[in-house]
Amino acid sequence: MDDVRTVEDWDRLQIALLKSNKRGKVLITSRHVEVAHFANRDRRPHRLSGRVLVTSDEIAMSYDKLPYHLRACFLYFGMFPEDFEIPVWNLIRMWIAEGFVQEKDGSTLEETAESYLEDLVNRNLVYVDKKKHDGRPKTCRIHDMLREFCITEGGNDGEKFLQEMKKSNDGGFEPPVSEVQKYRRLCVHSDVVNFISSKPYGPYVRSFVSFSKEITLETHMISGILEAFKLLRVLEAKQLEFSRFPSNMYQLVHLSQYVGNDSDQKLQTLGPISPQSCTEEVFERTPSLKRLGICKRLALLLEGKSGSFDNFVNLSSLEKLKLRNDVFPTAPLEGKLLGLPQHYKFPPNLKSLTLLETYLDWSHMSILGLLDNLEVLKLKEKAFMGKCWEGIEGGFRRLKVLHIERTDLVVWVASQHHFPRLRRLELKNCKDLREIPIGLANIPSLQLLDVLYCKFAVIASAKKIRDVIETRQKEEQTANVGKFKLIIFPPDK
């Protein structure tokens, strides 16, 4: 029985089936997880792999059955490029900024938005691409046929929900730029500079999305977008660069992801922006920033020629900072950071710091260890390099999560005194590391050790740490309180 749509449908169908027939089997397919669980509560349903074989009529039927509050969320997937890996956190912030997410007692808007996404996943309209360690979705995708439906349905005469602007053979756009005024959301994934230069006018446009990789939007272009789209709530672009804050930035949301209704004083999320954009004026206009991403040659921040690290100390609300040292086309080692600013120049309430491609020496970890409120430290893509790292006592007093990925580290000397409150240690592609320090087993708060693509000796040391912790928990009768978990990938044979 193909495409059983509801639990009630299956309940009515199974009345006609012989319950005493042990020779036969009934195979059903469904796009809804709850139907599969209801049909057989004794085993997990099998998920079919391969291409989605559905017609536009079947997709339309699934769409028509969606609750009203999910329809806009689903159609919004048409704003992203084909086969695009969508960061879930980014998606739900855009939904919230658009006003798609309804308030619920006892839940934050983010939690409610996550439940919306889960509903779409359970209906097999969206699939999860990557998951976080706690099982929550990290990235998601939508099938090409479903995306095409979103664009077609979203652009129909009644909805005018969204429109994808494509380059036409005559050098213009299809549909013509003059028709932009009809739509509420626009996506332009190629030749976006030419599109902006054509001076579009969209009095109803609430979202402008572009994932064009070859462009950098400068101040006058951003101002041009905001001038053209007075009701703009969401601006999503691959890269944003500005030396001064556009005077009409208060209308933005994804350069903000969430902005209050009145001014950029409530801007909470910014980035990725270039180091040159980290000026005193920009940060003075954004005192409520909680999340900031910076990408390009980070050495410019230390040199202070335009943007400067000295301006960060005024970001008293900033909790999450991501720094990617992208020096392409220069060789990575030639663009390496020679050091970090003193700890007192970092935002005072910083809780999460991510570094990528900085090629710092391990000796500079002592500076990060002095950040009083740091709880999450992610070192990715050769953020730190060098054969030996020796921990220093008295640092990382509040650190809960340490993630180290792609480094040439060989010898790591550390104990419980260096990370007294650590809960999660994640090691990924640390292929030169000899072992994990056994002293970390004495950290009372350690709950998770995640080892991915490391050599056998590292896996063996991880197992020793697990054995020490489990023995201690049994002796102290605390096995059920913060039970330790070891994850090894690829799985140990």
C-alpha positions as CSV (number, residue, x, y, z in Angstrom):
1,M,0.0,0.0,0.0
2,D,1.7,3.1,-1.3
3,D,1.6,6.6,0.3
4,V,-0.6,6.0,3.4
5,R,-1.1,9.6,4.5
6,T,-2.5,9.6,8.0
7,V,-2.8,7.4,11.1
8,E,-6.5,7.4,10.7
9,D,-6.2,6.1,7.1
10,W,-4.1,3.1,8.2
11,D,-6.5,2.4,11.1
12,R,-9.4,2.1,8.7
13,L,-7.4,0.0,6.2
14,Q,-6.1,-2.6,8.6
15,I,-9.7,-3.6,9.6
16,A,-9.8,-5.4,6.2
17,L,-6.6,-7.3,6.8
18,L,-6.6,-10.8,8.3
19,K,-4.8,-10.7,11.6
20,S,-4.4,-14.5,11.8
21,N,-2.7,-14.7,8.4
22,K,0.9,-15.6,9.3
23,R,1.9,-16.4,5.7
24,G,1.4,-12.9,4.3
25,K,3.0,-9.5,4.9
26,V,1.7,-6.1,4.3
27,L,4.2,-3.5,3.0
28,I,3.2,0.1,3.3
29,T,5.0,3.3,2.4
30,S,4.3,6.7,3.8
31,R,5.8,10.2,3.8
32,H,4.9,10.6,7.5
33,V,7.0,9.1,10.2
34,E,4.1,8.9,12.7
35,V,2.2,6.6,10.3
36,A,5.2,4.2,10.1
37,H,5.6,4.1,13.9
38,F,1.9,3.5,14.3
39,A,1.8,0.7,11.8
40,N,4.4,-1.3,13.7
41,R,5.4,-0.1,17.2
42,D,7.8,-3.0,17.7
43,R,10.5,-1.9,15.2
44,R,11.9,1.2,13.7
45,P,10.6,2.1,10.2
46,H,12.9,1.6,7.3
47,R,13.9,4.8,5.5
48,L,13.9,4.4,1.7
49,S,17.1,5.7,0.0
50,G,17.5,6.9,-3.5
51,R,15.8,9.5,-5.6
52,V,12.4,10.9,-4.6
53,L,9.9,9.6,-7.2
54,V,7.0,11.9,-6.8
55,T,4.9,14.1,-9.2
56,S,4.1,17.7,-8.8
57,D,0.5,16.7,-8.0
58,E,1.6,14.5,-5.1
59,I,3.8,17.4,-3.8
60,A,0.8,19.7,-4.1
61,M,-1.3,17.3,-2.1
62,S,1.3,17.2,0.7
63,Y,1.5,21.0,0.6
64,D,-2.2,21.4,0.8
65,K,-2.2,19.2,4.0
66,L,0.3,21.4,5.7
67,P,-0.9,23.5,8.6
68,Y,-1.1,27.1,7.6
69,H,1.8,28.2,9.8
70,L,4.1,25.7,8.1
71,R,3.3,26.7,4.5
72,A,5.4,29.9,4.5
73,C,8.3,28.0,6.2
74,F,8.2,25.4,3.5
75,L,8.0,27.8,0.6
76,Y,10.9,29.7,2.0
77,F,13.2,26.9,1.0
78,G,12.8,28.1,-2.6
79,M,15.0,31.0,-1.6
80,F,18.1,28.8,-1.4
81,P,20.2,27.6,-4.4
82,E,19.7,24.1,-5.8
83,D,21.2,21.4,-3.7
84,F,22.4,23.9,-1.1
85,E,23.3,22.8,2.4
86,I,21.3,25.1,4.6
87,P,22.5,25.8,8.2
88,V,19.5,25.2,10.4
89,W,20.4,28.0,12.8
90,N,20.5,30.5,10.0
91,L,17.2,29.2,8.5
92,I,15.3,29.5,11.8
93,R,16.6,33.1,12.4
94,M,15.3,34.0,8.9
95,W,11.9,32.4,9.7
96,I,11.8,34.4,12.9
97,A,12.8,37.6,11.2
98,E,10.0,37.1,8.6
99,G,7.4,36.6,11.4
100,F,6.6,33.0,10.4
101,V,7.1,31.7,13.9
102,Q,4.3,32.0,16.4
103,E,4.9,32.6,20.1
104,K,4.2,29.7,22.4
105,D,4.0,29.7,26.2
106,G,7.0,28.1,27.7
107,S,9.1,28.0,24.5
108,T,11.5,30.4,22.9
109,L,10.9,31.4,19.2
110,E,14.0,29.3,18.3
111,E,12.6,26.2,20.0
112,T,9.3,26.7,18.3
113,A,11.0,27.1,14.9
114,E,13.0,23.9,15.5
115,S,9.7,22.1,16.1
116,Y,8.4,23.5,12.7
117,L,11.5,22.1,11.0
118,E,11.0,18.7,12.7
119,D,7.5,18.6,11.5
120,L,8.6,19.3,7.9
121,V,11.3,16.6,8.2
122,N,8.7,14.1,9.6
123,R,6.6,14.8,6.5
124,N,9.6,14.0,4.3
125,L,9.5,17.5,2.7
126,V,12.9,18.4,4.1
127,Y,15.8,16.1,5.1
128,V,18.5,16.5,7.7
129,D,21.9,16.6,6.2
130,K,24.1,16.8,9.3
131,K,23.3,16.5,13.0
132,K,24.9,18.0,16.1
133,H,26.1,15.7,18.8
134,D,22.9,16.0,20.7
135,G,20.9,14.7,17.8
136,R,19.5,18.1,16.8
137,P,19.8,19.0,13.1
138,K,22.8,21.1,12.1
139,T,22.2,21.5,8.4
140,C,19.3,20.4,6.1
141,R,18.5,20.2,2.4
142,I,15.4,20.0,0.1
143,H,15.1,17.8,-2.9
144,D,15.4,19.6,-6.3
145,M,11.8,18.8,-7.3
146,L,10.5,20.1,-4.0
147,R,12.5,23.3,-4.4
148,E,11.1,23.8,-7.9
149,F,7.6,23.4,-6.4
150,C,8.4,26.1,-3.8
151,I,9.5,28.5,-6.5
152,T,6.5,27.8,-8.7
153,E,3.9,27.9,-6.0
154,G,5.6,30.9,-4.3
155,G,5.6,32.8,-7.5
156,N,2.0,32.2,-8.7
157,D,-0.4,35.1,-9.3
158,G,-2.1,34.7,-5.9
159,E,0.9,34.3,-3.7
160,K,3.7,36.4,-5.1
161,F,5.5,34.9,-2.1
162,L,9.0,34.7,-3.8
163,Q,10.7,35.1,-7.1
164,E,14.1,33.8,-8.3
165,M,15.8,36.3,-10.6
166,K,17.8,34.5,-13.3
167,K,20.1,35.9,-16.0
168,S,18.4,36.0,-19.4
169,N,20.1,35.4,-22.8
170,D,19.9,39.1,-23.6
171,G,22.0,40.0,-20.6
172,G,19.0,41.1,-18.5
173,F,17.0,39.1,-16.0
174,E,14.0,36.8,-16.2
175,P,11.5,37.9,-15.1
176,P,12.3,41.6,-16.0
177,V,13.6,43.8,-13.2
178,S,10.5,45.9,-13.6
179,E,8.4,43.0,-12.2
180,V,10.3,43.0,-8.9
181,Q,7.7,45.3,-7.5
182,K,5.1,42.5,-7.4
183,Y,7.0,40.1,-5.1
184,R,7.6,39.9,-1.4
185,R,10.9,37.9,-1.5
186,L,13.7,37.8,-4.0
187,C,16.7,35.5,-4.5
188,V,19.5,36.3,-6.9
189,H,22.3,33.7,-7.0
190,S,24.3,35.0,-10.0
191,D,25.3,38.5,-11.3
192,V,23.9,40.2,-8.2
193,V,26.0,43.3,-8.8
194,N,24.4,43.8,-12.2
195,F,21.0,43.3,-10.6
196,I,21.6,45.9,-7.9
197,S,23.0,48.3,-10.6
198,S,19.7,48.0,-12.5
199,K,18.1,49.9,-9.6
200,P,15.2,47.5,-8.8
201,Y,12.2,48.8,-6.9
202,G,10.3,46.4,-4.6
203,P,8.0,48.2,-2.2
204,Y,6.8,44.8,-0.8
205,V,10.1,42.9,-0.6
206,R,10.8,41.6,2.8
207,S,13.8,39.2,2.1
208,F,16.7,39.6,-0.4
209,V,18.9,36.5,-0.6
210,S,22.0,36.0,-2.7
211,F,24.6,33.2,-2.4
212,S,26.6,34.4,-5.3
213,K,30.2,33.5,-4.4
214,E,32.1,35.9,-6.6
215,I,30.9,39.2,-5.2
216,T,31.6,41.6,-2.3
217,L,28.8,44.0,-1.5
218,E,30.2,47.4,-0.6
219,T,28.5,50.1,1.4
220,H,26.8,51.9,-1.5
221,M,25.4,48.6,-2.8
222,I,23.9,47.7,0.6
223,S,22.5,51.1,0.8
224,G,21.1,50.7,-2.7
225,I,19.3,47.5,-1.6
226,L,17.8,49.1,1.4
227,E,16.7,52.1,-0.6
228,A,15.0,49.8,-3.2
229,F,13.3,47.6,-0.6
230,K,11.9,49.7,2.2
231,L,10.2,46.8,4.0
232,L,13.3,44.6,4.0
233,R,13.7,42.4,7.0
234,V,16.2,39.8,5.8
235,L,19.4,40.4,3.8
236,E,21.4,37.3,3.2
237,A,24.6,37.7,1.1
238,K,27.8,35.7,0.7
239,Q,30.1,38.5,1.8
240,L,29.5,42.0,3.1
241,E,32.1,44.7,3.3
242,F,31.7,48.2,4.5
243,S,34.0,50.8,6.0
244,R,31.2,52.8,7.5
245,F,27.8,51.7,8.7
246,P,25.1,52.4,6.0
247,S,22.8,55.0,7.4
248,N,19.7,53.0,6.5
249,M,21.0,49.7,8.0
250,Y,18.2,49.7,10.6
251,Q,15.9,47.9,8.2
252,L,18.2,44.9,8.0
253,V,17.7,41.6,9.6
254,H,20.1,38.9,8.3
255,L,23.1,41.2,8.5
256,S,21.4,41.2,11.7
257,Q,19.4,38.0,11.5
258,Y,17.2,39.6,14.1
259,V,16.7,43.3,14.5
260,G,14.3,45.3,16.6
261,N,11.6,47.3,14.9
262,D,13.1,50.7,15.5
263,S,16.9,50.8,14.9
264,D,20.2,49.1,14.5
265,Q,20.8,49.6,18.2
266,K,19.1,46.2,18.6
267,L,21.1,44.4,15.9
268,Q,22.1,41.0,17.4
269,T,23.9,39.0,14.7
270,L,26.4,40.4,12.2
271,G,28.5,38.6,9.6
272,P,30.5,37.4,8.0
273,I,32.1,40.8,7.5
274,S,35.6,41.7,6.6
275,P,38.3,42.9,9.1
276,Q,38.2,46.4,7.4
277,S,34.5,46.6,8.5
278,C,35.4,46.3,12.2
279,T,35.6,50.0,12.8
280,E,34.7,52.0,15.9
281,E,31.7,53.5,14.0
282,V,30.2,50.1,13.1
283,F,30.5,48.7,16.7
284,E,29.2,52.0,18.2
285,R,26.1,51.5,16.1
286,T,25.6,47.9,17.2
287,P,26.0,47.8,21.0
288,S,23.6,44.8,21.3
289,L,25.6,42.5,19.1
290,K,25.5,38.9,20.5
291,R,27.1,37.0,17.5
292,L,29.8,38.3,15.2
293,G,31.5,36.6,12.3
294,I,34.7,37.9,10.6
295,C,36.3,36.5,7.5
296,K,39.3,37.5,5.4
297,R,42.9,38.5,6.3
298,L,42.7,38.7,10.1
299,A,46.2,40.2,10.4
300,L,44.6,43.6,9.4
301,L,42.8,43.6,12.8
302,L,46.1,43.4,14.6
303,E,47.7,46.0,12.5
304,G,44.8,48.4,13.1
305,K,45.0,50.1,9.7
306,S,41.3,50.2,9.2
307,G,39.3,47.9,11.4
308,S,41.0,47.1,14.7
309,F,40.7,44.5,17.5
310,D,40.9,47.5,19.9
311,N,37.2,48.2,19.0
312,F,36.0,44.8,20.3
313,V,36.2,45.7,24.0
314,N,33.1,47.9,23.6
315,L,31.0,44.9,22.5
316,S,29.8,44.2,26.0
317,S,26.9,42.0,24.8
318,L,28.9,39.9,22.4
319,E,28.7,36.2,23.4
320,K,29.8,34.4,20.2
321,L,32.7,35.3,17.9
322,K,33.9,33.4,14.8
323,L,37.2,34.3,13.1
324,R,38.2,32.8,9.8
325,N,41.6,33.8,8.4
326,D,40.9,33.5,4.6
327,V,43.9,34.8,2.8
328,F,43.3,33.3,-0.6
329,P,45.0,33.5,-3.1
330,T,48.0,33.9,-0.8
331,A,49.4,30.7,0.6
332,P,47.9,30.0,4.0
333,L,51.2,29.9,5.9
334,E,52.2,33.3,4.4
335,G,49.0,34.8,5.9
336,K,49.3,33.1,9.3
337,L,48.6,35.1,12.4
338,L,51.7,35.9,14.4
339,G,49.8,36.3,17.6
340,L,46.7,37.3,19.4
341,P,45.7,40.5,21.2
342,Q,45.9,40.6,24.9
343,H,43.0,38.9,26.7
344,Y,41.6,42.3,27.9
345,K,41.0,43.4,24.3
346,F,38.5,40.6,23.7
347,P,34.8,41.2,24.4
348,P,34.4,41.0,28.2
349,N,31.4,38.6,28.1
350,L,32.5,36.3,25.3
351,K,31.2,32.7,25.8
352,S,32.0,31.0,22.5
353,L,35.1,31.5,20.2
354,T,35.7,29.7,16.9
355,L,39.1,30.1,15.1
356,L,39.8,28.8,11.6
357,E,42.9,28.8,9.4
358,T,44.8,31.1,11.8
359,Y,48.0,28.8,12.0
360,L,48.8,30.2,15.5
361,D,51.4,28.7,17.7
362,W,50.2,26.7,20.8
363,S,51.9,29.1,23.1
364,H,49.2,31.7,22.4
365,M,46.6,29.4,24.0
366,S,47.6,31.0,27.3
367,I,45.9,34.2,26.2
368,L,42.6,32.4,25.4
369,G,42.8,30.7,28.8
370,L,42.5,34.1,30.5
371,L,39.1,34.8,29.0
372,D,36.9,34.7,32.1
373,N,33.6,33.7,30.6
374,L,34.7,31.5,27.8
375,E,32.6,28.2,27.7
376,V,33.1,27.0,24.1
377,L,36.4,26.9,22.2
378,K,36.4,25.5,18.7
379,L,39.8,25.3,16.9
380,K,39.2,24.2,13.3
381,E,41.1,23.9,10.0
382,K,44.6,24.4,11.5
383,A,43.7,27.2,13.9
384,F,46.7,26.2,16.0
385,M,49.8,24.4,14.7
386,G,52.9,23.0,16.3
387,K,54.2,19.7,17.6
388,C,53.7,20.2,21.3
389,W,51.1,21.9,23.5
390,E,51.6,22.1,27.3
391,G,48.7,23.4,29.3
392,I,49.0,26.2,31.9
393,E,47.3,25.9,35.2
394,G,44.8,28.6,36.2
395,G,43.3,29.0,32.7
396,F,40.0,28.0,31.1
397,R,38.2,28.2,34.4
398,R,34.8,28.0,32.8
399,L,35.5,26.1,29.6
400,K,32.9,23.4,28.9
401,V,33.5,22.4,25.3
402,L,36.8,22.0,23.5
403,H,36.9,21.1,19.8
404,I,40.2,20.6,18.0
405,E,40.2,19.8,14.3
406,R,42.9,19.4,11.7
407,T,46.2,20.1,13.4
408,D,49.7,18.7,13.3
409,L,49.8,18.4,17.1
410,V,51.9,15.4,18.3
411,V,52.3,15.7,22.1
412,W,49.6,17.2,24.3
413,V,50.4,17.6,28.0
414,A,47.4,18.4,30.1
415,S,45.5,17.4,33.3
416,Q,42.3,18.2,35.1
417,H,43.9,21.4,36.5
418,H,44.0,22.9,33.0
419,F,40.3,22.3,32.2
420,P,38.6,22.0,35.6
421,R,35.0,22.3,34.2
422,L,35.3,20.6,30.8
423,R,32.3,18.6,29.7
424,R,33.0,17.7,26.1
425,L,36.2,17.1,24.3
426,E,36.0,16.7,20.5
427,L,39.0,15.6,18.4
428,K,38.7,15.5,14.6
429,N,41.3,14.6,12.1
430,C,44.2,15.0,14.6
431,K,46.1,12.4,12.7
432,D,49.6,13.2,14.2
433,L,48.5,13.2,17.8
434,R,50.0,10.3,19.8
435,E,47.5,10.1,22.7
436,I,45.0,12.0,24.7
437,P,46.4,13.0,28.1
438,I,45.2,10.4,30.7
439,G,45.0,13.2,33.3
440,L,41.9,14.5,31.6
441,A,40.1,11.4,33.1
442,N,40.2,13.1,36.5
443,I,38.0,16.0,35.4
444,P,34.8,15.4,37.4
445,S,32.5,17.1,34.9
446,L,33.7,15.3,31.7
447,Q,30.7,13.7,30.0
448,L,31.7,13.2,26.4
449,L,34.8,12.3,24.4
450,D,34.3,12.4,20.7
451,V,37.2,11.0,18.5
452,L,36.9,11.2,14.7
453,Y,39.5,10.1,12.2
454,C,42.4,9.8,14.7
455,K,45.1,7.1,14.9
456,F,44.7,3.9,16.8
457,A,46.9,5.1,19.7
458,V,44.5,8.0,20.3
459,I,41.5,5.7,20.3
460,A,43.3,3.4,22.8
461,S,44.0,6.4,25.1
462,A,40.4,7.4,24.8
463,K,39.3,4.0,26.0
464,K,41.7,4.2,29.0
465,I,40.0,7.5,29.9
466,R,36.6,5.9,29.6
467,D,37.7,3.0,31.8
468,V,39.1,5.3,34.5
469,I,35.9,7.4,34.6
470,E,33.5,4.4,34.6
471,T,35.5,2.8,37.5
472,R,35.4,6.1,39.5
473,Q,31.7,6.5,38.8
474,K,31.0,2.9,40.1
475,E,33.1,3.5,43.2
476,E,31.4,6.7,43.9
477,Q,28.0,5.4,42.8
478,T,27.5,8.3,40.4
479,A,27.1,6.3,37.2
480,N,23.6,7.6,36.5
481,V,24.6,11.2,37.1
482,G,26.3,12.7,34.1
483,K,27.1,9.3,32.6
484,F,30.3,9.3,30.4
485,K,30.0,8.7,26.7
486,L,32.7,7.8,24.3
487,I,32.2,8.2,20.5
488,I,34.6,6.7,18.0
489,F,34.4,7.2,14.3
490,P,35.0,5.2,12.1
491,P,33.5,2.6,14.6
492,D,36.1,0.4,16.2
493,K,36.1,-3.0,14.6
